[in-house]
Amino acid sequence: FCLSRGLGDVYKRQNSFTPNNDGDNDLFMLASDGVDRLMYMYVYDYWGNLVYESTDLNQGWDGTYNGQTLNGNTAYAYKIKVIGYSGKTAEYMGTVNLISR
């Protein structure tokens, strides 16, 4: 996990996940500690195509797009905007590694 302190609240987001249905780290999602609301979470492939979007804190990306498993051992870009319990907003951009195993 990568920890960030955003505007007085702590937001946690992963830097890698392994969507192999073993029940361990199968989804890329924002931990809801300190987050009141997820405004958006977008995930893009290498070419900039949107492969996932959500506004639900309880939903994560499983590494698929249109029902097809995407390439593993690949980095995907994300953009996340949240509202913390303090009422302040924070936006994050980075990459997450989809690891095949």
Secondary structure, DSSP 8 states (H G I E B T S, - for coil): -EEEEETTEEEEE-SEE--SSSSSS-SB-EE-TTEEEEEEEEEE-TTS-EEEEE--TT--B-SEETTEE--SSEEEEEEEEEEETTS-EEEEEEEEEE---
